[in-house]
Amino acid sequence: TVWSVMLFKSSGINAEYGGPCMKELKCKRFYQNCSNTERQRYVKEAFTFAWKNYHEFAWGHDHLKPETRTYDDELLGLGATLVDSLTALRLMGLEEFYSLSREWVKTSFVLVKSTKGSASLFEVCIRIIGALTSTYHLTGDTLFLEKAEEVAGKALSCFEDNAIPHMALNLRHGTCAPSVGQKCLYEQCEKNKGECTYKFCQSETAEVGTLGLEFRALSYASGDMRYATTVNKTGDKLLEYTAWDGLVGRYLYVEEMVFVQSSDVATGPGIDSYYEYLLKQWIHSNFQADRYKVAYMRAVEGIKSHLMVNVRVRKRRMPVLGQRNNNVTLTTELHHLSCFLPGTLALGVYYGMPKFHLDLAEEIVEACYYLYESQPTGLAAEMSRFKSDGVKPVLLENYLRPETIESLFILWRVTKKQKYREMGWNIFQAFERISRTCSGYSNIRDVGDGPLCSLDKWMSFFL
């Protein structure tokens, strides 16, 4: 279904009014010359608006579909949006909403209520285990610690056969298998038993490398060291291998723990959070786990030497964080997921990393912001190619991702440069203009000058 939004006439986009509720809106709100206090109030109002619609139309489910006012349960109905927003509710002082959410976690958070087979171990870890553990740290409420341990206890089964886990977690049975996206060269299943043997399976490096922080935090909070011991084996295995000069490939073989030779070398999908967690695991260890610090510093050197490319875009010099397809050809394609890196680099400098990391962060974030600035909607595409005549979207969708906004926030905290606040504010206004519907916010099919189409969904990380 195509729905439309009201835009400034200067945008050059002709909006046709449609959809179930857009006609009710006489105009979208735009906030000019606002004080910082007013801006904060508007952001809180946007969060409240989104949360209320989730509560009305998708309560206890994973994601709201705002156009059809329905929901999906991609994470087996674990209440991903509710759980993922617990800390935000508390930090914003929305105590009534927080109390409602806590009561749901207490009475309705059930691991086996869905008959669907399995969910991504990676997503369960970062959105459920991580969110529950973080809420415990923020509030001291042991309810959230108990629920986190309940989920993590099931997840430990994924590590039983190999230090590198399979990624499809069945919470009902506490078992793991290769996920749909994993390629296995050998698979044999016994008839009528449902028992399968998998060999030579590939996992994405980011999924494998983005488990340690949550499991270790859970061990330190609970005193049960099984979680930390398990992921320590995985982390140590990963650190034994790099594809090239501190960099890693996108795919690795689970059993042999070697990178697939044809893997892309980049900082985007399948790789991104591996680098992020190297730094954060060092910080979380109270700066004692130097193996992660060394690996992180080598990776930054590799990124600077092998993935950065200067492009002149409409006579403007633009350092772009590219990618090497099949570990060979350096392209000028920037995936939005890569925009986590400026914030990570700035965070590292705050904790004592070399000053040139901050210089690199400030270069990269300019290209990330230009992904937004260059499009008629003011929203970034999922992936774009930088060329001399402009930025051309390759993957046209916008998924309301947080990477650029988070990087701008951290850079402002570290540098106090007002321009980063202004960039973030401009992106927020674009979300308000383009993505806001009468029942929440929606992913967009095309950020360019094509028809404005809703993908009828927003993920839990948006809040």
C-alpha positions as CSV (number, residue, x, y, z in Angstrom):
1,T,0.0,0.0,0.0
2,V,1.3,3.4,-0.9
3,W,0.8,6.2,1.6
4,S,2.0,9.7,1.5
5,V,3.3,12.4,3.8
6,M,3.1,16.2,3.7
7,L,6.4,17.8,2.7
8,F,7.7,21.3,2.4
9,K,7.0,22.6,-1.1
10,S,10.8,23.2,-1.4
11,S,11.4,19.4,-1.4
12,G,10.2,19.1,-4.9
13,I,8.2,16.0,-4.1
14,N,4.5,16.0,-5.0
15,A,2.6,14.2,-2.3
16,E,-0.7,12.4,-3.0
17,Y,-2.7,11.9,0.1
18,G,-3.7,8.4,0.9
19,G,-3.5,5.6,3.5
20,P,-5.8,4.9,6.4
21,C,-5.1,8.0,8.4
22,M,-2.8,10.5,6.7
23,K,-5.7,12.6,5.5
24,E,-6.4,13.4,9.1
25,L,-3.2,15.3,9.4
26,K,-3.4,18.9,8.2
27,C,0.3,19.3,8.4
28,K,3.4,17.8,9.8
29,R,5.2,19.8,12.6
30,F,8.5,21.4,11.9
31,Y,10.7,22.9,14.6
32,Q,12.7,25.9,13.7
33,N,14.9,28.0,16.0
34,C,14.2,25.8,19.0
35,S,16.2,25.9,22.2
36,N,17.9,22.7,23.3
37,T,15.2,22.3,26.1
38,E,12.5,22.6,23.5
39,R,14.3,20.1,21.2
40,Q,14.5,17.6,24.1
41,R,10.8,18.0,24.7
42,Y,10.0,17.3,21.1
43,V,12.1,14.2,21.0
44,K,10.5,12.9,24.2
45,E,7.1,13.6,22.7
46,A,8.0,11.6,19.5
47,F,9.1,8.7,21.7
48,T,5.9,8.9,23.7
49,F,3.8,9.0,20.6
50,A,5.5,5.9,19.2
51,W,5.4,4.0,22.5
52,K,1.7,4.7,23.0
53,N,0.9,3.4,19.5
54,Y,2.9,0.3,20.2
55,H,1.0,-0.2,23.4
56,E,-2.3,0.2,21.7
57,F,-1.8,-1.9,18.6
58,A,1.1,-4.3,19.3
59,W,1.4,-4.7,23.1
60,G,3.7,-7.6,24.1
61,H,4.6,-8.4,20.5
62,D,7.9,-7.8,18.8
63,H,7.2,-5.1,16.3
64,L,4.4,-2.7,15.4
65,K,3.2,-2.5,11.8
66,P,1.9,1.1,12.0
67,E,0.0,1.4,8.7
68,T,-2.1,-1.7,9.2
69,R,-2.0,-1.4,13.0
70,T,-1.0,-5.0,13.4
71,Y,2.3,-6.6,14.6
72,D,4.8,-9.3,13.9
73,D,6.7,-11.7,16.2
74,E,10.0,-12.2,14.5
75,L,11.7,-12.9,17.9
76,L,9.1,-15.5,18.9
77,G,6.9,-13.0,20.7
78,L,9.4,-12.0,23.3
79,G,8.2,-8.4,23.3
80,A,11.3,-7.1,21.6
81,T,10.1,-3.5,21.3
82,L,8.9,-3.5,24.9
83,V,12.0,-5.0,26.3
84,D,14.4,-3.0,24.1
85,S,12.9,0.3,25.3
86,L,12.9,-0.4,29.1
87,T,16.0,1.7,29.8
88,A,14.9,4.5,27.6
89,L,11.6,4.7,29.4
90,R,13.4,5.0,32.7
91,L,15.9,7.5,31.5
92,M,13.1,9.7,30.1
93,G,11.2,9.6,33.3
94,L,8.2,7.9,31.8
95,E,7.5,6.0,35.0
96,E,3.9,5.1,34.1
97,F,4.9,3.4,30.9
98,Y,7.9,1.8,32.6
99,S,5.6,0.3,35.3
100,L,3.3,-1.2,32.6
101,S,6.3,-2.7,30.8
102,R,7.7,-4.1,34.0
103,E,4.4,-5.8,34.8
104,W,4.3,-7.4,31.4
105,V,7.8,-8.7,31.8
106,K,6.8,-10.1,35.2
107,T,3.6,-11.8,34.1
108,S,3.8,-12.4,30.4
109,F,7.4,-12.8,29.3
110,V,7.3,-16.5,28.4
111,L,10.0,-18.2,26.3
112,V,7.8,-20.9,24.7
113,K,4.5,-19.2,24.0
114,S,5.3,-19.1,20.3
115,T,5.1,-22.3,18.1
116,K,7.5,-20.8,15.6
117,G,10.7,-22.8,15.5
118,S,13.6,-20.5,16.2
119,A,15.0,-17.0,16.3
120,S,18.4,-15.5,15.7
121,L,20.8,-16.1,18.6
122,F,22.5,-12.8,17.7
123,E,19.2,-10.8,17.8
124,V,18.1,-12.5,21.0
125,C,21.4,-11.7,22.6
126,I,21.6,-8.0,21.8
127,R,17.9,-7.1,22.0
128,I,16.6,-9.4,24.8
129,I,19.5,-10.5,27.0
130,G,21.4,-7.2,26.6
131,A,18.2,-5.1,27.3
132,L,17.2,-7.1,30.3
133,T,20.7,-7.0,31.8
134,S,21.0,-3.3,31.1
135,T,17.7,-2.6,32.8
136,Y,18.9,-4.6,35.9
137,H,22.1,-2.5,36.0
138,L,20.1,0.8,35.7
139,T,17.4,-0.1,38.2
140,G,18.8,-2.8,40.5
141,D,15.5,-4.8,40.0
142,T,16.4,-8.5,40.1
143,L,13.3,-9.4,38.0
144,F,15.2,-8.4,34.9
145,L,18.3,-10.3,35.9
146,E,16.2,-13.4,36.4
147,K,14.6,-13.1,33.0
148,A,17.9,-12.5,31.3
149,E,19.3,-15.7,32.9
150,E,16.3,-17.6,31.8
151,V,17.0,-16.7,28.2
152,A,20.7,-17.1,28.4
153,G,20.4,-20.5,29.9
154,K,18.7,-21.7,26.7
155,A,21.2,-19.9,24.5
156,L,24.2,-21.8,26.1
157,S,23.1,-24.8,24.0
158,C,24.4,-23.1,20.9
159,F,28.0,-23.4,22.1
160,E,27.9,-27.1,23.0
161,D,29.5,-28.5,19.9
162,N,31.8,-25.7,18.8
163,A,33.3,-22.5,20.2
164,I,31.7,-20.8,17.2
165,P,27.9,-21.3,17.6
166,H,25.2,-22.0,15.1
167,M,22.7,-19.1,15.0
168,A,19.1,-20.5,15.0
169,L,18.1,-20.7,18.6
170,N,15.0,-22.8,19.5
171,L,13.9,-21.5,22.8
172,R,11.3,-24.2,23.3
173,H,13.8,-27.0,23.2
174,G,17.0,-25.1,24.1
175,T,18.7,-26.3,20.9
176,C,20.6,-24.6,18.0
177,A,21.0,-25.2,14.3
178,P,22.3,-23.3,11.3
179,S,20.0,-20.3,10.5
180,V,18.4,-19.8,7.2
181,G,21.2,-17.5,6.1
182,Q,24.0,-19.9,7.0
183,K,25.4,-21.9,4.2
184,C,26.3,-25.5,5.0
185,L,28.2,-27.6,2.5
186,Y,27.1,-30.8,4.2
187,E,23.7,-31.6,5.8
188,Q,22.4,-35.0,6.8
189,C,19.2,-35.6,8.7
190,E,17.9,-38.9,10.1
191,K,14.4,-39.7,8.8
192,N,11.6,-39.4,11.3
193,K,13.8,-38.2,14.1
194,G,14.4,-34.6,13.1
195,E,18.1,-35.0,14.1
196,C,20.5,-33.4,11.7
197,T,24.3,-33.3,11.2
198,Y,25.7,-30.1,9.7
199,K,29.3,-29.6,8.6
200,F,31.3,-26.8,6.9
201,C,28.7,-24.2,7.9
202,Q,29.4,-20.5,7.5
203,S,28.6,-17.9,10.1
204,E,28.7,-14.1,9.9
205,T,31.6,-12.6,11.9
206,A,29.5,-9.9,13.4
207,E,26.9,-12.4,14.7
208,V,29.6,-14.5,16.3
209,G,31.6,-11.6,17.6
210,T,28.7,-9.7,19.1
211,L,27.8,-12.1,22.0
212,G,30.6,-11.5,24.5
213,L,29.6,-8.2,26.0
214,E,26.1,-9.3,27.0
215,F,27.1,-12.7,28.3
216,R,30.0,-11.4,30.4
217,A,27.8,-8.6,31.8
218,L,25.3,-11.2,32.8
219,S,28.0,-13.3,34.5
220,Y,29.3,-10.3,36.5
221,A,25.8,-9.4,37.6
222,S,24.6,-12.9,38.5
223,G,27.8,-14.5,39.7
224,D,27.2,-17.4,37.3
225,M,30.4,-17.6,35.3
226,R,29.2,-20.1,32.8
227,Y,28.1,-17.3,30.4
228,A,31.5,-15.5,30.5
229,T,33.5,-18.8,30.3
230,T,31.5,-19.8,27.2
231,V,31.9,-16.6,25.2
232,N,35.5,-16.2,26.3
233,K,36.3,-19.4,24.3
234,T,34.5,-17.9,21.3
235,G,36.2,-14.6,21.6
236,D,39.7,-16.1,22.0
237,K,39.1,-18.3,18.9
238,L,38.1,-15.2,16.9
239,L,41.1,-13.3,17.9
240,E,43.4,-16.1,16.5
241,Y,42.4,-15.2,13.0
242,T,42.3,-12.1,10.8
243,A,41.7,-12.0,7.1
244,W,44.1,-9.1,6.4
245,D,46.1,-6.6,8.4
246,G,43.8,-6.6,11.5
247,L,40.6,-6.8,9.4
248,V,38.2,-9.7,9.2
249,G,36.0,-11.2,6.5
250,R,32.2,-11.4,6.6
251,Y,32.0,-15.2,6.7
252,L,33.9,-17.9,8.6
253,Y,33.5,-21.6,8.8
254,V,32.1,-22.7,12.1
255,E,34.0,-25.9,12.7
256,E,37.4,-24.9,11.2
257,M,37.3,-21.3,12.4
258,V,38.8,-20.0,9.2
259,F,37.5,-17.1,7.1
260,V,35.9,-17.8,3.8
261,Q,38.4,-16.5,1.2
262,S,35.8,-14.9,-0.9
263,S,34.4,-12.8,2.0
264,D,33.9,-9.1,1.7
265,V,36.3,-7.0,3.8
266,A,34.3,-4.1,5.1
267,T,32.7,-2.5,8.2
268,G,29.1,-3.0,7.2
269,P,26.6,-6.0,7.3
270,G,28.0,-9.1,8.8
271,I,31.1,-7.4,10.1
272,D,30.2,-4.1,11.8
273,S,29.6,-4.9,15.5
274,Y,32.6,-7.2,15.7
275,Y,34.9,-4.2,15.6
276,E,32.5,-2.2,17.9
277,Y,32.6,-5.0,20.5
278,L,36.4,-5.3,20.5
279,L,36.6,-1.8,22.0
280,K,33.6,-2.2,24.3
281,Q,34.8,-5.6,25.7
282,W,38.2,-3.9,26.6
283,I,36.3,-1.1,28.3
284,H,34.0,-3.5,30.1
285,S,36.9,-5.5,31.4
286,N,38.0,-2.4,33.4
287,F,40.7,-2.1,30.7
288,Q,42.3,-5.4,31.7
289,A,41.5,-7.5,28.6
290,D,44.4,-6.1,26.5
291,R,43.9,-8.7,23.8
292,Y,40.8,-6.9,22.7
293,K,42.5,-3.5,22.8
294,V,45.3,-4.8,20.6
295,A,42.9,-6.3,18.1
296,Y,40.8,-3.1,18.0
297,M,43.9,-0.9,17.4
298,R,45.1,-3.2,14.6
299,A,41.6,-3.1,13.0
300,V,41.5,0.7,13.0
301,E,44.9,0.8,11.4
302,G,43.7,-1.6,8.8
303,I,40.5,0.4,8.2
304,K,42.5,3.6,7.7
305,S,45.0,1.9,5.3
306,H,42.8,-0.3,3.3
307,L,39.1,0.9,3.4
308,M,39.3,4.7,3.2
309,V,39.0,6.3,-0.2
310,N,38.8,10.0,-1.1
311,V,36.0,10.9,-3.5
312,R,35.3,14.3,-5.0
313,V,31.5,14.7,-4.8
314,R,30.3,17.8,-6.6
315,K,33.7,19.4,-6.1
316,R,33.6,18.5,-2.4
317,R,36.3,16.3,-1.0
318,M,34.6,13.4,0.8
319,P,36.6,10.7,2.7
320,V,34.5,7.6,2.3
321,L,34.6,4.4,4.3
322,G,34.4,1.9,1.4
323,Q,34.5,-1.9,1.2
324,R,36.6,-4.5,-0.6
325,N,34.3,-6.9,-2.4
326,N,35.7,-10.4,-2.3
327,N,38.7,-8.9,-0.5
328,V,39.9,-7.3,-3.7
329,T,38.2,-4.4,-5.3
330,L,37.8,-1.2,-3.2
331,T,34.5,0.4,-3.9
332,T,33.0,3.7,-2.8
333,E,29.8,2.1,-1.5
334,L,28.9,3.1,2.1
335,H,26.4,1.0,4.0
336,H,24.5,2.8,6.8
337,L,25.5,0.1,9.2
338,S,29.1,1.2,8.8
339,C,28.2,4.6,10.4
340,F,28.5,3.0,13.8
341,L,32.3,3.5,13.4
342,P,32.6,7.3,14.1
343,G,30.9,6.9,17.4
344,T,33.0,3.9,18.3
345,L,36.2,5.7,17.4
346,A,35.2,8.8,19.4
347,L,34.3,6.6,22.4
348,G,37.7,5.0,22.2
349,V,39.5,8.4,22.2
350,Y,37.5,9.3,25.3
351,Y,39.0,6.2,27.0
352,G,42.6,7.0,25.9
353,M,42.9,5.7,22.3
354,P,45.2,7.7,19.9
355,K,44.0,11.2,18.8
356,F,44.1,10.3,15.1
357,H,41.1,8.0,15.8
358,L,39.0,11.1,16.5
359,D,40.3,12.7,13.3
360,L,39.2,9.6,11.4
361,A,35.8,9.6,13.1
362,E,35.1,13.2,12.2
363,E,36.0,12.5,8.5
364,I,33.8,9.4,8.3
365,V,30.8,11.0,10.0
366,E,30.7,13.7,7.3
367,A,30.0,11.1,4.7
368,C,27.5,9.4,6.9
369,Y,25.6,12.7,7.4
370,Y,25.8,13.3,3.6
371,L,23.8,10.1,3.1
372,Y,20.9,12.0,4.7
373,E,21.7,15.5,3.4
374,S,21.9,14.4,-0.3
375,Q,18.5,12.8,-0.5
376,P,15.2,14.6,-1.3
377,T,13.5,13.1,1.8
378,G,16.4,14.0,4.1
379,L,16.7,10.2,5.0
380,A,19.6,7.9,4.2
381,A,19.4,4.9,2.0
382,E,20.5,1.5,3.4
383,M,23.5,1.6,1.1
384,S,24.8,4.4,-1.3
385,R,27.5,4.8,-3.8
386,F,29.6,8.0,-3.8
387,K,30.3,9.4,-7.3
388,S,31.6,12.7,-8.7
389,D,28.0,13.8,-9.6
390,G,26.5,12.9,-6.2
391,V,25.4,10.1,-3.9
392,K,23.4,7.4,-5.6
393,P,21.3,5.0,-3.5
394,V,22.1,1.3,-4.2
395,L,19.6,-0.1,-1.6
396,L,16.8,2.5,-1.5
397,E,15.2,1.7,1.8
398,N,15.4,3.5,5.1
399,Y,15.0,1.3,8.2
400,L,15.1,4.0,10.9
401,R,18.6,2.9,11.8
402,P,20.3,4.5,14.8
403,E,24.0,4.3,13.8
404,T,24.5,7.8,12.4
405,I,22.5,9.5,15.1
406,E,24.4,7.6,17.8
407,S,27.7,8.6,16.3
408,L,26.7,12.2,16.2
409,F,25.6,12.1,19.8
410,I,28.9,10.6,21.0
411,L,30.9,13.0,18.8
412,W,29.1,15.9,20.4
413,R,29.8,14.5,23.9
414,V,33.5,14.1,23.1
415,T,34.2,17.3,21.1
416,K,31.3,19.6,22.2
417,K,31.1,20.8,18.6
418,Q,27.6,22.2,18.1
419,K,27.5,21.1,14.5
420,Y,26.9,17.5,15.5
421,R,23.8,18.5,17.5
422,E,22.5,20.4,14.4
423,M,23.1,17.4,12.2
424,G,21.3,15.1,14.6
425,W,18.4,17.6,14.8
426,N,18.1,17.7,11.1
427,I,17.8,14.0,10.9
428,F,15.2,13.9,13.6
429,Q,13.1,16.4,11.6
430,A,13.4,14.2,8.5
431,F,12.0,11.3,10.5
432,E,9.2,13.5,11.7
433,R,8.4,14.7,8.1
434,I,8.7,11.4,6.3
435,S,8.5,8.4,8.6
436,R,5.8,9.5,11.1
437,T,2.3,8.1,10.5
438,C,-0.8,8.4,12.6
439,S,0.1,5.1,14.4
440,G,3.8,5.3,14.8
441,Y,6.9,5.5,12.6
442,S,7.5,3.4,9.5
443,N,10.4,2.2,7.4
444,I,10.5,3.8,3.9
445,R,10.8,1.9,0.6
446,D,12.6,4.7,-1.3
447,V,14.4,7.7,0.1
448,G,14.9,9.3,-3.3
449,D,12.4,11.1,-5.5
450,G,10.2,8.0,-6.2
451,P,6.8,7.4,-4.6
452,L,6.8,7.5,-0.8
453,C,5.9,3.9,0.2
454,S,5.6,2.5,3.7
455,L,7.2,-0.8,4.5
456,D,4.7,-0.9,7.4
457,K,7.2,-1.7,10.1
458,W,9.6,-0.3,12.5
459,M,12.2,-2.3,14.4
460,S,12.7,-2.3,18.2
461,F,16.0,-0.4,17.9
462,F,14.2,2.8,16.7
463,L,13.0,3.6,20.1
